[in-house]
Amino acid sequence: MKNRQLLFILPIICSSHAFASQPIYSYAQSPIHSNVLSLQLRDSNALAPGSFEVKSSYNQASVWAETSDYFLDFYQNQADIAILWQVNSRWKSEVGFKRIVARDNGLDELTHNFHDFFGIGQNGRDEVPQDQFHISIPELGIEINDFEGETLTNALTSYNEYRFYSDTNHSLSAGFSIYYNFVNSGPFKRDSFEQGVQINYSFRNEKHTFHSMLGVVNRSSSDIPNELLTKQAGMWAVGYNYAFNNKHSVIIESHNYSGWAESNDDFSEPSNEVVLGYRYSLERVALDFSMSENARNMDNSTDIAFTIGLRFII
């Protein structure tokens, strides 16, 4: 009888604890990395075997970069949904869909105020009109204007993970991603098929959780010139979660991606993003709020982005 009660209670305990220790469900924010396969920071620990986790997020980002070689000034809004199945104690399988659209989300003024408050330079953003949609890379013959409302990405994704080792505190796993992007009209029309592999390590000790990821992706697209997108890219990420109690937790993460091209010094520089988040968890539902800020190189990643995420276990 006691064993039956334990089997009934265990999935609820696992699901509640899993939310507090999970990384933020977010994606790369660099204007290139966000529109191709970029590996995500993941929890190497398992959910209750046989359970499903449904994850969804909505993101608004402001892109700004100005150098002597290129000029990027636009907004993009990203919607994601994924379903993860904990097949057994070792295997996870996930499928998802991602859509990115150019929309005026009015982040220019907020970005100006944020930079002023923290003493971060505007990097020329305060010298041009707000709410523009403009991409100019003369060296590659790219000039796209007034593209508000256009689809940047429609992607189907798949991720499978195998956990090699796990004990009370430590967990180690490896995962394989498949990414198919298809945009059938407009200035960003293209299709691509990409693959990625990653190693995940998680450490959990009561209120503290640490996650790390190291991986590489292989990209294939006949519609994107080699000068603009490298065929292989490395990436790594680390994250720390602190749970105040079963309901409230805070997260800080660092996401790092190798340069997306070798044709330009700024393009070849890594993209470094800092993510700050807060999570409110109930028994089987969690709500995330997070902010992503570009760090180090101001001319190869999204200026600022805000994400709201919802996840629940069934």
Stockholm file with secondary structure:
# STOCKHOLM 1.0

chainA/1-314         MKNRQLLFILPIICSSHAFASQPIYSYAQSPIHSNVLSLQLRDSNALAPGSFEVKSSYNQASVWAETSDYFLDFYQNQADIAILWQVNSRWKSEVGFKRIVARDNGLDELTHNFHDFFGIGQNGRDEVPQDQFHISIPELGIEINDFEGETLTNALTSYNEYRFYSDTNHSLSAGFSIYYNFVNSGPFKRDSFEQGVQINYSFRNEKHTFHSMLGVVNRSSSDIPNELLTKQAGMWAVGYNYAFNNKHSVIIESHNYSGWAESNDDFSEPSNEVVLGYRYSLERVALDFSMSENARNMDNSTDIAFTIGLRFII
#=GR chainA/1-314 SS CHHHHHHHHHHHHHHHHHHHHSCCCCCCCSTTGGGSCCCCCCCCSCCSTTCEEEEEEEEEEEEEEECSSCEEEEEEEEEEEEEEEECSSSEEEEEEEEEEECCCCCHHHHHHHHHHHTTCCCTTGGGSCSSCCEEEEGGGTEEEECCTTCEEEEEEEEEEEEEEEECSSEEEEEEEEEEEEEECSSTTCEEEEEEEEEEEEEEEETTEEEEEEEEEEEEECTTSCTTTSCSEEEEEEEEEEEESSSSEEEEEEEEEECCSCSSSHHHHSCEEEEEEEEEEECSSEEEEEEEEEEESCTTSSCSEEEEEEEEEEC
#=GC SS_cons         CHHHHHHHHHHHHHHHHHHHHSCCCCCCCSTTGGGSCCCCCCCCSCCSTTCEEEEEEEEEEEEEEECSSCEEEEEEEEEEEEEEEECSSSEEEEEEEEEEECCCCCHHHHHHHHHHHTTCCCTTGGGSCSSCCEEEEGGGTEEEECCTTCEEEEEEEEEEEEEEEECSSEEEEEEEEEEEEEECSSTTCEEEEEEEEEEEEEEEETTEEEEEEEEEEEEECTTSCTTTSCSEEEEEEEEEEEESSSSEEEEEEEEEECCSCSSSHHHHSCEEEEEEEEEEECSSEEEEEEEEEEESCTTSSCSEEEEEEEEEEC
//
